[in-house]
Amino acid sequence: MTALTTAIKVLLVEDNETLRDELVGYLCHEGFAALGLGDGLELNEQLKREQPDVLMLDLNLQFEDGISIARRIRVSFPDVRIVMLTGRGRGADRTEGYEAGADVYLTKPTRPAEISAVIRNLHRRARSDVGDDLRWSLDSANFMLRSSRGGAIRLTVGEVTLLYALAVAGRHVDHPELMALFHQGDSDERAGKNRLMVLISRLRLKLRAEASCELDIRVLRGRGYQLTFPLACQGPGPVQLIQSSNPLDD
């Protein structure tokens, strides 16, 4: 995978490798910074590096379908435009797609020129329609958790990294996933896990102290951790934040 540039950044999640490669090639030729991914897991990894301007989703994907992906992306990245590109063309499918957060629903086959026009049109439209229930955003560039009502909580690198990972996943995240994100694979596993648990405990206490019971990280016994509130992500992903530091020690 190559890094995305300053052009309109497009991520295409499509499990048909031939179609994915052809469409990515066309979009790159048209001047977009396009990158193809095979499933939601690959998407999560890319989102830790950089946010796209436009996300294109197939619906029938391995591990997690496009509807589920759209729902969590619409919460965690409200400024990202979502295009569904799928062979499912029933009215009920379209309705479900739009209810999940799609800006445009296209059915296969769609001419590449039309897809290109859709992307450019979406990019011109400024999004300000963040849901009323979305009151908190993670400003990773400034290490702040901000409320739409004016509240702000200062965070450490480790806390930003943890919240970003939980927000992107849209579900519980287990210890191995978090340890991998914090690059603790080569260190003492037990010590690293203990430091992670201390980080999580410290962050939970901070959230409760600053925002009462409004914010919390749910502990799921034997499964991991999950946010109890919707969180929008703004700024660089944790891969860029971790580069030269150990966020478990900050």
Residue pairs with C-beta under 8 A, 6 or more apart in sequence:
1 35
1 46
2 35
3 49
3 50
4 33
4 35
4 50
4 52
5 33
6 33
7 31
7 32
7 33
8 31
8 32
8 33
8 53
8 54
8 119
8 120
8 123
9 32
9 33
9 35
9 50
9 51
9 52
9 53
9 54
10 27
10 32
10 33
10 34
10 35
10 52
10 53
10 54
10 55
10 56
10 119
11 34
11 35
11 37
11 43
11 46
11 52
11 54
11 55
11 56
12 20
12 23
12 24
12 27
12 34
12 35
12 36
12 37
12 56
12 85
13 37
13 38
13 39
13 40
13 42
13 43
13 55
13 56
13 57
13 58
13 61
13 66
13 69
14 20
14 23
14 36
14 37
14 38
14 56
14 58
14 85
15 38
15 39
15 58
15 60
15 61
15 62
16 58
17 38
20 36
20 38
21 36
23 34
23 36
23 112
23 115
24 34
24 35
24 36
26 112
26 116
27 34
27 112
27 115
27 116
27 119
28 34
30 116
32 116
32 119
35 46
35 52
37 43
37 46
38 62
39 61
39 62
39 63
39 64
40 61
40 63
40 64
40 68
40 69
41 63
41 64
43 55
43 69
44 168
44 169
47 77
47 168
47 237
48 164
48 165
48 168
48 181
48 237
48 238
48 239
49 237
49 239
49 240
50 236
50 237
51 77
51 79
51 80
51 233
51 237
52 80
53 80
53 81
53 123
54 80
54 81
54 82
54 83
54 119
54 122
54 123
55 73
55 80
55 81
55 82
55 83
56 82
56 83
56 84
56 85
56 115
57 66
57 69
57 70
57 82
57 83
57 84
57 85
57 86
57 102
58 66
58 84
58 85
58 86
59 65
59 66
59 67
59 84
59 86
59 88
59 93
59 97
60 66
60 86
60 87
60 88
61 69
66 84
66 86
66 97
67 96
67 97
67 100
68 100
68 170
70 82
70 84
70 97
70 100
70 101
70 102
71 100
71 101
71 170
72 168
72 169
72 170
72 171
73 80
73 82
73 101
73 170
74 82
74 100
74 101
75 131
75 134
75 167
75 170
75 230
75 231
75 232
76 167
76 168
76 170
76 230
76 231
76 232
76 233
77 232
77 233
78 127
78 129
78 130
78 131
78 134
78 232
79 127
79 234
81 103
81 104
81 119
81 122
81 123
81 125
81 127
82 101
82 102
82 103
82 104
83 102
83 103
83 104
83 105
83 106
83 115
83 118
83 119
83 122
84 97
84 102
84 104
84 105
84 106
85 106
85 107
85 108
85 110
85 115
86 93
86 97
86 105
86 106
86 107
86 108
87 107
87 108
88 107
89 107
94 105
97 105
98 105
103 122
104 118
104 122
106 114
106 115
106 118
130 148
130 232
131 230
133 230
134 148
134 230
134 232
135 147
135 148
135 149
135 230
136 145
136 146
136 147
136 148
136 215
136 229
136 230
136 231
136 232
137 145
137 146
137 148
137 231
137 232
137 233
137 234
138 144
138 145
138 146
138 160
138 163
138 164
138 167
138 231
138 232
138 233
138 234
138 235
139 145
139 146
139 234
139 235
140 160
140 164
140 233
140 234
140 235
140 236
140 237
140 238
140 241
141 234
141 235
141 236
142 235
143 154
143 155
143 156
143 157
143 159
143 160
144 152
144 153
144 154
144 155
145 152
145 153
145 155
145 163
145 207
145 215
146 152
146 153
147 211
151 210
151 211
153 206
153 207
153 210
153 211
155 163
155 203
156 247
156 250
157 241
157 242
157 245
157 247
157 250
158 182
158 199
158 247
158 248
158 249
158 250
159 199
159 202
159 203
159 206
160 238
160 241
160 247
161 181
161 182
161 238
161 241
161 242
161 247
162 178
162 199
162 200
162 203
163 203
163 227
163 231
164 233
164 237
164 238
165 173
165 177
165 178
165 181
165 238
166 173
166 217
166 225
166 226
166 227
166 231
167 227
167 231
167 232
167 233
168 233
169 177
171 226
172 218
172 220
172 223
172 224
172 225
172 226
173 224
173 225
173 226
174 223
174 224
175 193
175 196
175 224
177 224
178 196
178 224
178 225
179 185
179 189
179 192
179 193
179 196
181 238
181 242
182 192
182 196
182 242
182 246
182 247
182 248
183 242
183 246
184 192
184 195
184 196
184 248
192 248
195 248
195 249
196 248
199 247
199 248
200 217
200 225
203 217
204 216
204 217
207 215
207 216
207 217
208 215
208 216
214 229
215 228
215 229
216 228
216 229
217 225
217 226
217 227
217 228
218 225
218 226
218 227
218 228
219 225
220 226
238 247
241 247
